[in-house]
Amino acid sequence: MANRSNMQQPVEDLFVKRLAERYHTNEAAVRNAITLLKDGNTVPFIVRYKSSMISGINDINIQQIRNDYDDLLTFKEEANKVKIKLQKDGNLNTQLQIELDRAESVEEIKELAKQFNSRPIGSLADRAKKLGLDKLATLLLENKTDQVNFKSWIRRDTQGLATIEEIHNGVKHILANVIAKNSNCRSYVSKLFKTAEIISRQSQAVIKTHQQGLPCDTNLHRYYDFQRKIMHVLSHQVLALNRGEREKLLTVKIVPDAKAQEKFCTWARNEIFPFVPKRKDIEHIFNEATKDAFIRLLQPAEERRIRRQLTCRAQKAAITVFTQNLRRILLTPAITERVILGIDPGYKNGCKLAIIDKLGALLFATIIYIHDERIKEAELLLVDLVKKFKCSRIAIGNGSACRDVESLLSNMTSKAAFGSLEVKYCFVNESGTSWYSISELGKMELPNLLPNLRSAVSIARRLQNPLTEMTKVEPKHLGVGMYQHDISDKLLEKAAKGVLEACVSFVGIDCNTADVTVLQHVAGLNLKHAKAIVEYRKKNGPICSREQLKAIKGIGPKTFEQCA
């Protein structure tokens, strides 16, 4: 839970009501959950020992409530910062204050503030104001057209005032700025964009590559001519479009109804200028100002808002998929009390083998080649190793050449090549094993082993104890989500931490055998606590009771309550 000064502030009724509806529970349960989280209680502790206070809300929803509340605090902090800055600059008027209070996301707050941010060279409206043209704009807005004399403002030696056209443009930019800052105008534009479509085409860089006859290595071909209503676009499509745009493979646009501009100009003309001037030049300025406000200011701002909204929704969906898949993998039943052979399949560089004992310690590692004349030699070595170490289970990494390894083992078992020993094999998710093999943790655990062989050890251990082994890999390398490389590391790590904590608490661990990577995910413990436990074991031997944990440095009453 975020540690912020405004944690003690009462939770907004609207926020609590929204969460209660989302998680199908009562408001009192949500309030209690938030209070327990604010007091430093972990999700597993709340679900296990405080279930009567939260009306049976499950651990997944409690975790989500914690995330939602953290987001609320972040939003409030950002809103306060923006208000203070706007007030300091003299831009916080009553209308803007109301809009800031109505905002529901950090992105919306930033978009509102952006309109009042000063630029080094100033906006077109700012430059016109510096020339004093805001006086003319004010007269037009107040319908005092009889006092407007454009010719009297001409200054031949001043850029922006040299001609009537320049003066008209300056006034137009000021009026356009007034329109763009009007909350009713922004709301109307949002309504017009509700039926908008998101469209993507191949970028000029891709077109040029094709024209040169060069291959364009990308899996985003389906988005070269993509068109979908924003209300119907799927989360994975949004993330794919973002990636294609970021890699300069796609050009993505939000396109409203063909008559959106015309509808807005007609509406804004009556909203901002509810009068008919007698002079055609002023009427022309009004019409051009509404058009300029829509094309140059409001439409781009609305497109940015929609893209941010779609991205935020897509990222949340991706995180949900990631946590669901990770939980399923971590809670895969462990294969205990077995000697296991792990195989990391490969073609040119061969298949890496590693045999681990019943506790996960490495017994033997080597490389075999099954795609050339050395296949017979590989079969003989497999038979010899399986019989020698009595391997009854074989874990095959699900990467390249895995089907070839499966075919080989299937033929060998059908011919009873392993004799009376009952050998079974299965596929294991190998995502992240390559990363582990070159990580500092991998080097520390298997210092005398080549990196390519470490991956085979990891595959074998994933079958033996998936919960322990998967905690050693960074979340983005686990390969269990949707476009997880497009999600920020911070969000992934936060989601993974919650799932790991819940799974470790659900399964339970032996504090005498668990290593630091697992211990730090026990509810209430962190890396410092985990290292202290391991150090205590080394000095004092096995931990025989829970009460003994209190003697470990750093584990106080609150930490003990959460973890024990």
SULGI-V160484 format. One record per residue. RES is the residue in one small letter. PSI is psi in whole degrees, -180 to 180 (999 if undefined). NEAR is the number of other ideal C-beta (glycine too) atoms within 10 Angstrom. Layout:
{{RES/PSI/NEAR} {RES/PSI/NEAR}}
This chain:
{{m/135/18} {a/140/15} {n/95/8} {r/158/13} {s/-29/8} {n/19/10} {m/-27/14} {q/-5/7} {q/146/10} {p/145/7} {v/136/16} {e/137/11} {d/-42/10} {l/-40/9} {f/-46/15} {v/-42/21} {k/-41/12} {r/-43/15} {l/-38/24} {a/-42/19} {e/-40/11} {r/-39/13} {y/14/21} {h/52/9} {t/-177/18} {n/162/14} {e/-34/15} {a/-39/13} {a/-41/20} {v/-44/28} {r/-43/18} {n/-41/18} {a/-45/28} {i/-41/23} {t/-43/12} {l/-40/21} {l/-41/21} {k/-30/16} {d/3/11} {g/11/14} {n/144/21} {t/162/26} {v/-49/25} {p/-39/23} {f/-44/17} {i/-47/24} {v/-37/23} {r/-43/13} {y/-11/13} {k/28/14} {s/-31/12} {s/-27/9} {m/-24/15} {i/12/24} {s/37/16} {g/18/10} {i/131/24} {n/170/14} {d/-33/21} {i/-45/18} {n/-33/21} {i/-42/26} {q/-41/22} {q/-37/21} {i/-41/25} {r/-44/22} {n/-43/17} {d/-40/17} {y/-38/22} {d/-41/15} {d/-39/13} {l/-43/16} {l/-41/17} {t/-43/13} {f/-45/18} {k/-40/16} {e/-44/15} {e/-41/17} {a/-42/19} {n/-41/13} {k/-45/12} {v/-44/21} {k/-43/17} {i/-43/11} {k/-44/14} {l/-39/19} {q/-40/11} {k/-38/9} {d/-4/11} {g/22/8} {n/-2/15} {l/92/17} {n/177/12} {t/-42/7} {q/-45/12} {l/-37/19} {q/-43/13} {i/-43/10} {e/-39/17} {l/-38/18} {d/-29/9} {r/-19/10} {a/146/18} {e/3/10} {s/159/15} {v/-38/18} {e/-40/18} {e/-40/18} {i/-48/21} {k/-36/16} {e/-39/17} {l/-43/21} {a/-31/20} {k/-32/11} {q/-21/15} {f/2/16} {n/134/12} {s/143/9} {r/153/7} {p/-42/4} {i/-4/6} {g/150/12} {s/173/17} {l/-38/18} {a/-39/23} {d/-42/15} {r/-38/16} {a/-37/26} {k/-36/18} {k/-26/12} {l/-3/19} {g/7/12} {l/-10/25} {d/-23/19} {k/-42/14} {l/-42/23} {a/-40/24} {t/-42/12} {l/-40/17} {l/-43/21} {l/-31/14} {e/6/10} {n/35/13} {k/56/10} {t/-23/15} {d/-17/10} {q/0/10} {v/123/19} {n/96/9} {f/-36/18} {k/-33/7} {s/-13/7} {w/-6/20} {i/128/13} {r/103/13} {r/-27/7} {d/8/6} {t/121/11} {q/130/9} {g/-17/19} {l/8/18} {a/-30/13} {t/167/13} {i/-41/13} {e/-42/9} {e/-40/19} {i/-44/23} {h/-44/19} {n/-42/18} {g/-45/25} {v/-41/27} {k/-44/25} {h/-37/26} {i/-45/27} {l/-39/26} {a/-38/25} {n/-39/24} {v/-44/19} {i/-45/24} {a/-29/19} {k/-4/21} {n/124/17} {s/-36/13} {n/-38/13} {c/-42/22} {r/-39/20} {s/-39/10} {y/-39/17} {v/-40/24} {s/-38/13} {k/-41/12} {l/-30/20} {f/1/21} {k/-28/12} {t/14/12} {a/163/20} {e/150/18} {i/125/22} {i/136/15} {s/144/23} {r/160/16} {q/141/21} {s/167/18} {q/-32/10} {a/-40/14} {v/-42/21} {i/-44/13} {k/-39/11} {t/-44/17} {h/-40/12} {q/-31/8} {q/0/7} {g/18/6} {l/147/9} {p/144/7} {c/100/15} {d/97/6} {t/151/16} {n/23/9} {l/23/19} {h/-36/11} {r/-16/10} {y/8/20} {y/-23/17} {d/71/10} {f/139/20} {q/126/11} {r/142/15} {k/140/11} {i/-27/19} {m/-14/9} {h/-8/9} {v/138/18} {l/158/11} {s/-44/19} {h/-28/14} {q/-39/18} {v/-46/26} {l/-36/22} {a/-42/22} {l/-42/24} {n/-42/19} {r/-44/18} {g/-39/23} {e/-41/18} {r/-35/10} {e/8/13} {k/35/11} {l/-23/20} {l/153/23} {t/118/15} {v/135/18} {k/152/13} {i/119/19} {v/118/15} {p/-178/22} {d/146/14} {a/-29/7} {k/13/10} {a/-45/19} {q/-45/17} {e/-42/12} {k/-43/16} {f/-46/25} {c/-40/19} {t/-44/12} {w/-48/17} {a/-33/24} {r/-39/18} {n/-29/11} {e/-47/15} {i/-37/18} {f/73/21} {p/47/8} {f/160/10} {v/110/10} {p/153/17} {k/-18/9} {r/135/12} {k/-34/8} {d/-37/12} {i/-40/20} {e/-40/15} {h/-42/13} {i/-43/24} {f/-48/22} {n/-43/15} {e/-34/18} {a/-43/27} {t/-41/27} {k/-44/18} {d/-40/20} {a/-41/27} {f/-51/26} {i/-45/14} {r/-29/15} {l/-57/23} {l/-45/27} {q/-49/21} {p/-39/12} {a/-41/17} {e/-38/21} {e/-43/18} {r/-41/15} {r/-45/19} {i/-43/18} {r/-42/20} {r/-41/16} {q/-45/15} {l/-42/20} {t/-43/17} {c/-45/14} {r/-42/13} {a/-40/24} {q/-39/21} {k/-40/15} {a/-40/17} {a/-40/23} {i/-40/21} {t/-46/16} {v/-43/17} {f/-48/24} {t/-38/22} {q/-46/14} {n/-41/18} {l/-43/22} {r/-43/18} {r/-41/12} {i/-44/20} {l/-31/23} {l/12/15} {t/131/15} {p/134/6} {a/148/16} {i/95/18} {t/166/9} {e/36/9} {r/145/17} {v/129/17} {i/139/26} {l/121/28} {g/135/31} {i/122/28} {d/100/33} {p/155/24} {g/164/23} {y/-87/13} {k/-41/9} {n/8/10} {g/175/20} {c/125/25} {k/133/26} {l/144/24} {a/133/26} {i/129/24} {i/151/27} {d/-171/13} {k/-17/11} {l/3/10} {g/2/17} {a/143/10} {l/131/20} {l/-38/16} {f/149/13} {a/140/21} {t/-175/14} {i/137/17} {i/160/21} {y/121/16} {i/7/22} {h/16/14} {d/-161/10} {e/-10/7} {r/9/13} {i/-38/14} {k/-41/9} {e/-38/12} {a/-42/20} {e/-45/18} {l/-41/12} {l/-41/15} {l/-48/25} {v/-45/16} {d/-45/10} {l/-44/17} {v/-43/22} {k/-42/15} {k/-46/11} {f/0/16} {k/51/11} {c/115/24} {s/-9/17} {r/138/18} {i/127/26} {a/123/26} {i/124/25} {g/140/28} {n/33/17} {g/-152/17} {s/139/13} {a/11/20} {c/-35/19} {r/-31/12} {d/-40/16} {v/-41/23} {e/-44/18} {s/-42/11} {l/-48/21} {l/-35/22} {s/-43/11} {n/-40/11} {m/-42/17} {t/-35/15} {s/-27/8} {k/6/9} {a/40/10} {a/-25/17} {f/11/18} {g/-137/10} {s/-10/6} {l/125/13} {e/104/9} {v/129/21} {k/149/11} {y/158/19} {c/164/12} {f/144/17} {v/138/28} {n/118/19} {e/7/25} {s/129/18} {g/-10/23} {t/-36/28} {s/-40/20} {w/-44/17} {y/-38/27} {s/-24/22} {i/5/12} {s/164/18} {e/-37/7} {l/-42/13} {g/-42/22} {k/-37/14} {m/-40/8} {e/-37/19} {l/66/19} {p/-28/8} {n/12/6} {l/143/17} {l/147/12} {p/-41/15} {n/-26/17} {l/-25/20} {r/-34/26} {s/-34/26} {a/-37/30} {v/-45/29} {s/-39/30} {i/-44/33} {a/-43/31} {r/-29/26} {r/-30/29} {l/-38/24} {q/-42/25} {n/81/17} {p/-36/20} {l/-47/21} {t/-43/21} {e/-37/25} {m/-22/26} {t/-12/20} {k/-7/20} {v/139/23} {e/141/14} {p/-42/24} {k/-15/19} {h/3/17} {l/-21/21} {g/33/16} {v/10/22} {g/-169/23} {m/112/19} {y/44/19} {q/-22/23} {h/-11/12} {d/-3/18} {i/142/21} {s/145/10} {d/-36/12} {k/-45/8} {l/-43/17} {l/-45/24} {e/-39/13} {k/-44/16} {a/-44/22} {a/-39/25} {k/-42/14} {g/-43/24} {v/-45/24} {l/-43/22} {e/-44/21} {a/-43/25} {c/-43/22} {v/-41/23} {s/-34/22} {f/-45/15} {v/-40/14} {g/156/9} {i/163/16} {d/111/9} {c/-6/23} {n/-18/11} {t/-22/12} {a/141/22} {d/-179/16} {v/-39/16} {t/-31/18} {v/-43/23} {l/-36/22} {q/-14/21} {h/2/24} {v/138/25} {a/126/21} {g/-17/20} {l/158/24} {n/-173/14} {l/-40/12} {k/-44/11} {h/-44/21} {a/-45/21} {k/-36/14} {a/-38/19} {i/-46/25} {v/-42/14} {e/-39/13} {y/-41/18} {r/-41/16} {k/-39/8} {k/-35/6} {n/-2/12} {g/-168/9} {p/147/10} {i/118/17} {c/-18/9} {s/162/8} {r/-38/11} {e/-27/10} {q/-24/14} {l/-28/19} {k/-20/13} {a/-9/10} {i/133/18} {k/130/11} {g/-17/13} {i/96/20} {g/-173/9} {p/-44/8} {k/-45/12} {t/-42/21} {f/-42/15} {e/-40/15} {q/-39/20} {c/-28/21} {a/999/16}}
